[in-house]
Amino acid sequence: MPTDAETRLQRRPPVSAVTTLGVDVVAGPDLGKQATGETVSIGTAPGNALALADFTVSRFHLEAAIVAGGVAVRDLGSTNGTFVGSVRIQQAVVPLGAPVTFGGTTVQFRDAGRRSVPAPHSAQGYEGMIARAPAMLKLFEEVERVAASNASVLIVGESGTGKERVAAALHARSGRQAQPLVTIDCGALASMLIASELFGHERGAFTGADRMHAGAFERAGAGTVFLDELGELPAADQAALLGVLERRRFRRVGGTKEIEVAARVIAATNRDLRSEVNAGRFRADLYHRLAVVTVRLPALRERPEDILPLVAYFARELGAAEPMETLFPLPLLTHWEQHPWPGNVRELRNAVEAALVIGPPPSEPAAVPSYKDARASVVASFEVDYLRRLLAAAGGNVSQASRIAKMDRSHLIDLLHRHGLKA
């Protein structure tokens, strides 16, 4: 059940509409082609929702999704660009029905249908993840379906959104849960070590190799290999990984014996690998091999209804026994709910832990007035104090006061009137 603080702070509509985007090719070699989806990617590569034959279109040209106010269109680093009218865009929200042109192709977007689902009244947990937002609850359902297959999965999302948790959930809900889940952080290893960590090495294979080492694929057995930060994998290692995935066998570095690959591969990245493919920094064939299924995690700012349930969850996880509204003052909870969280769930957890350890951060300082207003306030205070002392010294005689102050009498009278001090 939601707490009182959640009830006061949470913006929960009674229902949440899920919209499907439709795209129609209205001009170009692929005239008449259509596609639908919550998010639609367009390009010549077969992995796109709308795969085109237009050779002037990049392999992964653009991506579109319905948002408030229209369609969010994002160019994926294409060669020839994306245009709305005569304006080249990198990222823009365009109205439904507006023609978008790229290469020799023009498309129009439409709302392809809606279905309303009840908004849950309480957060739901799934393999260590907590959510109330419809987008995340749908993701839980998707993970449950995908986990049952043996398909390779690419998890994409900003840093801190919980890609490691999704990978662990895919493994835990699969038929491989009794086998190891072995994680390799591709961004944390030097290039010369990646092959050894993935495939292992024999004793004496290189300087310092004083014993045989079993790599991730060998240690995982029939379990799962999770390749985190896949976008950081150097080109040479991309080629080696592709070869192993295609042949389903490998050799340890310095070895001659071939070992069969039985593990499932799950990868994650905070980069858009389609843009990396367009730029030639990531192999298209490896991308297609790994992105058989793509799972996208929304940023925390896109699901603010999850913030307070996550705060309560992290507080309990960190050992707090009191209710959330007792632990944290309402202004802090309001601030957390409205914060954009560029570091996503990881940043929120750190904030909760810091608040529990050292207490809530100090309240925001009072608003600072403009220089003009601040100066006027100080001058007025000075004038009142000075005029009172001046009148006392002159015995209330304005003429005498003007002589003491060496001030024109009429100006002194104006100041006295202004401050209500007329003698």
N, C-alpha and C positions, 0 to 999 in steps of 0.2 A: 504494500500500500504506500502511496506517496506521503511524504511528511508534510507538515504544515508549511514549511519553507518552500517545498516544491510546489505546493498548491498555490502559494502566493506568487511565486516567481515564474512558474513554467507557462509558456505560451503553447497551449495544446488545443487545437481545433478538434471538434468532435469527429471529423473524418479527414482523411488525407487523400487527395486525388493523385493517382499515378498516371502520368501522361506518356503515350507512345508517339514518337516522332516519325513522320513519313517524309520521304524524299522522292521527288520525281525528276527525271532527266527531261527537260523541255527543249533542249537544243544540243546538237552535237552528234557524234558517231553512235552514241548509245541511246538515242532518242527513244523514249518510252520505258526505259528501265526504271524500276522502283525498288525501294527497300524501306523497312520499318525497324524500329528499335528504340529503346530508351536513350541510347547513344548510338549514333551512326557514323562510322568511318568510311571515307570515300577515297579510292585510289585504284591503281592498276594491279596491285598485289592481290592474290586470291584470298588473303585473310581479311579483306575489308567487307563490311556489311553490304556496300555497293561497290562491286568490282567492275571497273570500266576498261574498255578497249582503247580509249583515246590515248595515243602515244605522247600527247603533250601534257598529260597528267602524271604527277609523280606516283611512285609506288604507294606511299601513304601520304595523301595530299592534304586532307582536312578531316576534322571531326566536328560533329554538331550534336547538340542536345537541347531540349526544351528547358527554358528557365523562365522566371518571372519576367514578363515583358517581351518575350519573343524566343528566338533561337540563338544560343551561344555557339558561334562558329569560330573555330581555331585552326589556323593554318599550321601544318605539321612540318614546317621548314621546307616547303615545296620549292621546286626550281623556278616555275613560271608564276607563282603567286596565286592569291585568291582575291577576287574583286567584287565589290558591291557597287554597281554603276562604274564610275571611272576611278573609284578609290580603292587602292590596294590595302587589304587589312591583314593584320597578324592575328588579332582576336577582337571580336565585336559581337554585340547582340543585335540581330536583325529581326524585323517583323516577319511573322508567318506570311508566306506568299511572295516575299521579296526575291527577285532573281539574284542568284549568286553564280558568278562565272569564274572558271579556272581552266586554263588551257583552251581547248575548243569546245568545252562543255558548259552548259548552263543548267542549274537545278533550281527547284523551288521546294520549300519545306512546308509541311502541313501538320496539323494535329491529327494523328491517326487513331485517336480513341482514348477514352478515359475510363477508369474504374475506381470507385470509391471504396476505401477500406477503413474500418474503424481504427481510430487512433488508440493504441493501448493505454490503459490507465496506470500501468506500472511497468517498470523496466524489466527486461527479460535477460537472463544470463545464458551464455552459450560458450562452453569451453574457455572460461576465463574472460570472456568479453561481455560487456554490459551495454544494453541499448534500449531505447524507446523509439527512436526515429524509424519511420517506415523503410527508409533506404537501407539501414543497417539490419533490420529484421528480415528484409528480403535477401540481404547478403548472407545471413545465417542459413536461410533456406537453400541458397545457391551452393554454399559450402557443403551442406549436407548431401545434396545431389551429386556434386562433383567428387566428393570424397569416395564415393562408392565405385568410381571408375579408375582406370589405370592411366588416364590421359595426363600428359604433362600440363602443369598449371603455371601461369605467370601472374603474380600478384603485383599490382601497381598501386601507388598512392604516395602522398607526400611523406617526408620523414616524420616519424612519431605517430603515424596513424594506426599502427598495430599489425604490420605485415607479418611479423614473426609469429604473432598469436594466430593469425589465419593459417599460416603454414602448419603450425602445431595442431590446429583443429582439423585440417585436412588429413593429417597423419593419424590422429587419434580416432577419427570417425571412419577410417578406411579399414580394409581387411588386413592391413600391414601393421596395425597398432602394436602387435606383440614383437615386432622387429624394431631395430634401432632407427631413430631419426638423427641424422648426422648433418650438422650445419657447417657450411663454409662461407666465411665473409670475404667475398671477392675484393672488397675495397680495403681490407685491412692487411692483405698479404702482398709482399713484393712479387713481381712477375716471376722471378726465378724459383719461387717457392710454390706457386699455384699448382703446377703440374704434379709436384710431389704430394701436395695436400689432397688433390683430387684423385690421383691414380696410384700414389705410393711410390716407393723407390727401393731398389736393392742395395745391399751393403756395398759400399765402394763406388756407387753410381756417380758421386761427385764428392768434392772436398767436404769433409765433415759428415758424410754419410757412413757412420761407423756401425750401423745396424740396419736391418730391413725395416721398412716402415709401410704399414698398410694404409692406403689412402681412403678417402671418404666413400667411394663406390664399393670398395672391398669391405670396409667396416659396416656399411649399411646393410649388406647382404640383400635380402628381399624386402628391406624397409624403404626408407625415404631419404634422398639426398636433397637438402635445402640449400640452394645457392642464393645467399643474400647479397644485395648490392650488385646484381648481375651486370648492370650497366658499366661497372668499373673494370670488367674483365678485359685484359689487353688482347689485341688482335690475334697474336700467335696462339694464345690460350683459347680464344674463341674457336679457331680452326681445329685445335686438338679436341675440344669438348664436342664439337659437331661430329667429328669422326667417330668418337666413342658412342655417341647417341645413335648414329646411323648404323654402325656395325654391331652395337650392343655387346662389345667386348673391348678390352684394353690390356695394355702391358704396364707393369710398374716401370718407372724411369730406370733405365739400365738393365731391364729384364728382358727375357725372351718368351716367357710363358704367357699365353693369353688367358685372361680371366673374363668370364661372362658377366655382363651387367644384368642384375635382377632387380635393381632398385628403381623406384619411381622418382622422377625429378620434379621438384617444385622450385621455382625461382621467384625472386622479388627484386624490385627496383623502384627508386623514386624518380628516375628519368623516364622520358617518353621515348622508348626504344624505336618507335616508328620514325621520329625525327632523327634519331641517331642512324637509322638505316638510310634515310634520305641523304644524310650528310656523309655517308660512307664510313662512319665510325663503328658501326655494328653490322655484323653479317646478316643479310636478309634471310638466308637459309637457316641460320641458327635461331633467329627470331621465330620463324614459322614452326621450327621443331619444338620450341619451348612454349610458345603461346597457343597451344592447341585449345586451351581454355584460358580466358583472361578474367581475373577477379579484380574489381576496382574498389578501393576503399575511399569513401568520401572523407574530406577534411573535417575536422571537428567544427569549424565555423559554419559548415553546411548542415550541421545537425545539432543546433544549440539545445534541443530538448534532451539531449543525452548528457549535458554537462553536469547537472545536479545529481542524477543517478550515479555518474562516475565519481563525483566528489564523495558521496556517501559510501560507495564501494571501496574507494582507495583509503578512506578513513578507517573502515573496518579492517581492510587488508593490512594496514600499518599498525593495528593494535588498539585503535580507539574504540571504547565501549559506548560512549555517549552518543545520542542522536546528533545528526549533522547540524541542526539548528541550534543545539547547545554548544557544539564545538566552535562554530564559526558565526560571527555577527552577520546580521542580515545585509548590511552594506557590502560586506566582502563577498557574500554569495551572489548578490546582484552584480557586483563588478565581475566576478568570475563568469557569470552567465552571459554578460555582454562583451567580454574580452574576445578578440578574434583568434587567439591561440595559434600563432604561426608555427609553434612547435607541436601542435596537436595534442593527442592524449598523453604523450610523454611529458610535455610541458605542464599539463594540468596536474598530473600525478606529482611532479616535483613541487608544484605550488602548494598542493595539499600537504605534502610531507614537511615542507618548510614551515607552513602555518602551524602544524602540530608540534614541531620541534622548538621553534623560536617564537611562536605566537603570530597572530595576524599582523600584516604590515601596518605601519602607522597610517592613520586616515589622511586623505589628501589635504594638502595645505589650502587655506582659504584662497579664494580667487584673488589674483593680483590685479589691482585697478590700473588704468592707463596712467602714464607719466603725468599727463595734464591733470587728471583728477586727484592723483596722490599729492602733487605739488600744491594744488589749490587747497586741499585739506590742511596741509602743514602750514601754509601761509595764513589761512583763516585762524587757525589756533594761535599762531604767533601774534596776529593783529589784535585779537580779543585780549590776550594776556597783556600786551604792551599798552593798549589803550586804557585798560583798567588802572594800571600802575601810573600812567601819564595823568589821568584825571585826578587820581589821589594826590599826586605830587603838586598839581595846580590848584587843589582845593575846589575842583569842579568848574573852574573858570576856563572856558574854551579858548579865549584869547591868550591867556597865560600858557595854556597847554600847547597852543600852536607855536608860541615863542620857544618853549622848552624843547619841543620836538623839531624846531626849525622846519616847520611844515606850513604850507599855505592854509589859512583858516578855513576856507571853503572846502578844501580837500579833506581836512580833519573832520569837518561836520559830516561830509558824505560817508566817511569811514564809520563814524559813530552811529549814523542812521543805519548803515548796512548791517552792523552787528547788534543793533538794538541797545546802544549804550549812550544815547543822547543825554547830555547832562541837563 
